Amino acid sequence: MFSTWEKELHKIVFDRRYLLLASKERKQIYEQYVKERADDERKEKVRKLRQRKDDFRQLLIDAKLRARYEHCSLPLLVIAVMT
């Protein structure tokens, strides 16, 4: 969540670049900047989540885990041979 224009204004008001645009334009540019940053952060969050899932899937592949049905078939085979 980003801060409002009014809360952030004191951080930039004394910079000489602050006066490059009219007051209305400055606020519009700020609002656009905040939206873009929020979008970027959401995309990054999704990217990181996707990467964690891919890494976990790769862990399962690297561990050479067997499917559940393979574990169940072995005891049934042993029981069938014993009878």
Steps between C-alpha positions, in 0.01 A plus 500: 500500500637835403468825683286792390624803312444718804710277725789484255501862392736616776770268364515668159369854538845655555663334202546740206342242264175526693417823317556358151129417469178673600339389825227294334751328272728412794218323680391318183854381435527383862173303475616341174835412659330337800275290276796385291700411811206307645461307174872424493492376859200276430671354194817439701302327775334270244837432335658406833210270590524329160876460549452342845249254355734414213788453745289270715396295196866472405576379853246222455656404168854510639398287798375235256187449701288207402130533440271380779362209299850348476524483880161327527568238234806351673321370815221357286754314292670358809166386646406334172832307485467387864156340449 
